[in-house]
Amino acid sequence: MKFSSIKAHTALTTAALILGVAGSAAHAETPSWCGPKKATIAFLDGFGGNSWRLVTTASAKDEAAKCPNVTSFEYADGQGNTQKAISDIQGMVAKGANALVVFPDAGQAILPALRSSHNAGVITVPYRVTPGGQDSKDYDVFVDTDFAQAGKLWGQWIQQILPNGGNVLFLSGPPGNSQGLDEGTGLHQVLDPGRKYQFIGEQPFEVTHWDPAETQKVLSAAIAQNPKIDVIVSDFGPSLVAALPLFEQSGRSIPALATSDGNVLSCFWEDHKARNPDFKLFTVSTENDNVRLAVQWAVAAATGGKPPAEETFKGPVFENSVTGQPNPVKCRPDLPGAIYLSAQLPAEKQADAVNAK
């Protein structure tokens, strides 16, 4: 997910950040994906400039640290520049990294660099955003994400809270982004049968670029055009927070929200639920831990460990304000809003990553 809306501190958006992990694996048991050979791992981020990416990078480092044979963990931020992202991959190969985990934000434009790395004998694992190409030919393995699963989970919850149907407004990122399209597929698979649910607004989704200012414009127009919005679906919940008060300003209750988690959103719900009777909240994981599966694949191949059983990450349900299962809404007002409590990384460590100077 290219969350380019929340600006990060510059400390972790430098060209290359070397994070030593040797000797830091204070774990009782070495995981099976950690083999006997020594290896250096590099994480290549196409865009590192927001809190989601900072938490994800810290999660990748944390996962690699579980293997004592990973002798170093290096990081490079492509800064949203395709040519820099390509150069970063080439540079890590030239430096002798044994394995690369790559977030290929630029998609197929990155494929030649991935193929070159793979052909040079470097373990190459792109994840989350498809670069095209094929496993074993252009890279070792692509660690996918089941975005349609999130759409299905949202749809099932909507059926539970609105059994008689209702108006659904779906928001995603840039036009045609594959994440939003896949989520929409899952959402429609659940809600279209019976024709009780009406999708309002632009189709297949309202374009927000995951940007709070753009989201505010979209919601303002939607409120003016639709006297009845029963539920909002969004694949980046934190981007909604600045826009949701528009409902209150219009004399309307904030509607139910099916989305991804974020501390800022959960705390907003806590602050606003009492005066907004329709404001139910359901979140799926924002999926920072997708990177952990990619790291496991890379480390296993580089160290001679056992590969993971799965190649596709499926983000679980996180919060449900209606049932409290598997969790009630979680707010940590003592910590930054720009952290994600669904992530395995402890909240305090996430705060450290986000606040790093």
N, C-alpha and C positions, 0 to 999 in steps of 0.2 A: 504494500500500500504506500503510495507516494504522498505521505502526509507533509506537504510543503507549507502548511499553514502556520505551524507553531514554531517560532524562531528559537533557536538554541543558542547557548553561549558558545563562544568561538573556541573554547579550549579543546573540544573534541571534533572540530571541523577543520583541522589542519590537514596538510597533504598526506602525512603519514604519522601515525601514532604507534609507537612500539610499546606493547604491554607485556612485560615478562610474566610468564605464568609458571616457570619452573619452580618446583618446590612449594607451590601454593595449594596443592590439592590435598586439603585436610579432610579426606573422606575415608570412612571406615572400610570401604570395599571398592576396588578398582572396577569400573563398569566393563562389561564384556566387549564393548566397541573400542576399548583402549587396548591395543596390542603391545607386543614386546619391543618394537623398533622405536627409536627416537625420531621425532618429526617436528618441523616448524610449520605453523599454520598461519595463513593470512586471511583476513576478512576484508573484502573489497565492496564498499558501499557506494552505489551510484549517486546517492544523495544522503548526506548525513546531518542536514541542518534543521532537525526538529526533535522534540522530546521523544517521540516514538522511536526514532532512529537511535538516539542516545541510549535509551533503555534496552533496545534490541542489541546494540553493540556490547553493552555491559553484560547482557545475557549470553551472548556468544563467548565472551571471555570467560564468564563463569562456567559455562559448559566445558570449554576446552581445559579449564583448570582441574577438572575431575580426572584427567588423564595425566599421570606424572611423567609420561614419556613425551608429552608435548613440551618442548624446551623453550618455545617462544610463541607469542601470539602478536601478529602485526596487523595494523589497521590502516586503510587509506580511504579517504572521502573523495568521491568523484565530483562533489559540489554541484551536481546537476548538469555537468558538462560532459557530453558523450566522449569527446576526444580525451579529456583528462581521465575518465573512467577506463578507457582503453589503455592509455599510457600507464595507469596504475597497475593494471593486470600485467602488462609487459614488464614493468619495473619489478614487480614481485617475483616473476619468473626469473628475471635476470639476477636477482639477489639470491636465488637458490631456495625459495620457499618450496616445501614438499607438497603442500596442499593449499588450494584456494577455495574459499567459500565466497560466492559472488551474488550480490543483489543486483541483477542486470536491469536497472531502471530504464535504460534506453532500448530494451527489448532486442530485436534482431540485429540492431546496429552493433551489438556487443559480440555477436556470434563468432565472427572471424577471430577475435582476440581469445575467446574461450577455446576455439578449435586449436589455435596456435599453442596455447598453454597445454592442452591435452596432448597434442602431438609431441610436445617437448618432454613428456613424461611426468608432468606435474598433475597430481590429483586435482580435478576441477569440478566443483559442485555449485552450479547455479541454483537459486531457489526463489520461490514465491512468484516472480514475474517471468513468464516464459520467454526465452531468447530464440525460440525456434530450434531447429536441429534435432539430433537424436542422441539418446544415451549410448555410451561406448564408442560413438563415432565422432561427435563434436565436443563431448565432455564426458565425465564418468557417469554422473547420474543427475537428473533434474529433480529436486525435491519440491513437489507440487503442493498446492493448498486447495482444499475442497471448499471453494467459496460458495458453491451451490448449497452446501450443507447449512451455512448460515442463513440463507434465504428460506430454506425449509423450516428451520427452527423458528425464525421470526413468524413465518406463516402459521405454524401450528399454535404459537402463542396467541396470535391475532384471532384465530378461530376460537380459542378458549375464552378470551375476554369480550369478543364481539360475535357470539354464535349466530346472530341474526343478520350479519353482514355490516358493511360500512364503507366509508370513503378512505382510501389509502393513498398517502403521498410518499413516494419513494425518492430519496436523494442519494446521489453518489458523487464521484469525482469528475475527472475530465470526460468529455464526450467519447463514447465508445470504449471506455476502459474495460478490460476483460473482467476485472473483479466485479464491477457493478453489473455487467451483463450476466455473469454466472450467478450472482446472487439473485438477480431478477428472475432467472430461469427457475431456481429453486422456489422462490416466492410464488410465482405464477403456478407452478405445479401443484402447490398446496391450495391456493386460494381461488384459482379459476374454476374448478369443478363446482357446479351449482350456481355460478354467476351471482353470488350474493355480495361480492366485494367489487367496488368500483375503483379503479386506479385513476387518480386525478393528476393534473399537471402534465408536463412534458413526458413523453415516452421514448425509450424504455425507462428513463429516470430523469429527474431534474438535475441539471449540471451545476455543481457547486465548486469543483476543483478542490474539495475538502478544505475550503478557505472560509473562515468565520464571516468575513465581510460579504463574500459572495452568497453564503448561506443566508445571511440576514436579508439580502435583496430578494432571494428566491422565496423565502418564507413571507416576506412582506407582500409580495405579489400574490402568493397563494392564499393568504388570509383575505385579501381584498376580493379575489375572484371566487372563493369557495366559502360560503357561509357555514359549511359543515365539513370539518376535517376530523375524522375519528381516530386515526393513527398515523404517525409519521414513522417511516422506516429510513434509517440512515446507516451507512457503513463506517462512519466515523463520528461517534456520539459527541466527543468534546467540541467539535466544530459548531454544534448547535447551541451551545450555552448562551452565547451573546444574542442569539436570535429568538430564543423561546419567550423572553418577556414581551415580545410583540403581541402575543395572544392576550396577556394580562392588560396591556395597554389598549387593546381593542375590546376589552370587557368580556373576553372569552377565556374559558379554562384551557390551560395547556393540555393538548390531547395525549393519549397514550403514545409511548415511544418505544420502538423496537430497534436496537442499535448495537454498537460495540461499547465496551466499558472505558471509563476514564475517571480518575478521582474527581476532577472538576465537575463532571456531569453528575456523579453520585452525590456530591455535596450540594449541587444546585437542586437536585431532587429533594434532599432533606430540608432545604431552606424554603422550598416552594410548594411542597405537597399539600400542606394544610389548606391553602387557599385555592387549590386547583384540583377539584374532585375527580377530574378525568385523567389526571396525570399519573398513569401507571407506567412503570419502567421495567423493561426486560433487556438484558444485555448478553451478548456472546463475548467471548474473549477477544481482545484486540490483537491477539496472536503474536505478541513479541516472541513467544517460545517456538514459533516456526523455525527460527534460526538454530535452535538447539538440535533439532532433527538434522538439519543440514550439516552442522558441526560434527555430529556423531558419524554421519556418512563419510565426511572428509577425514576425520581422525582414524576411523576404522580402516579405510583404504591406505592411509599413509603409514600407520603403525602396525598393520597386520592384525587388526582386531576383527571382531564379528560384526558384520554390517547390521544395521537396524532391520526390523521386520517390515517396517512401513517406508514407503517413498512419498506418501501424501500426508500432510498435516491436516487434522480436523480440529478446528477450534471449538472448545466446549461451551455450553451455556455457563454463564457466570452469575448473574443476578436476576432475581424475579421478585418484584415488589408485591406481587399478589400472593404468591405461595411461600416465599422465603426459601425456595428450593431451586438449585442446590445451595444458594446463598441469598440472604436478604441483601438489600442495597448497602454497599459498604462505602463509607465516607471517612477519610482521614484528614480532618481539617487542620491537623498539626503539620501536615506535609504538603509539598507543592501539588497544585492541581494537575500538573502535567506529568503524572505518573499513572501506571496502569496496574491496579491491584490484582488483576487476573494473572499477571505474569508470575512465574516461579521466583524470580529475583526478589528478595525481601524489599519491602517498601522503602526502608531506610537506605538501602544500597541504590535503589532507583533514584531517590532524592539526591544522593551524593553524585550520581552520574549527571543528573539534570542541572544541578547547581555547581558543577565543577568549574573552577576558575582557572 
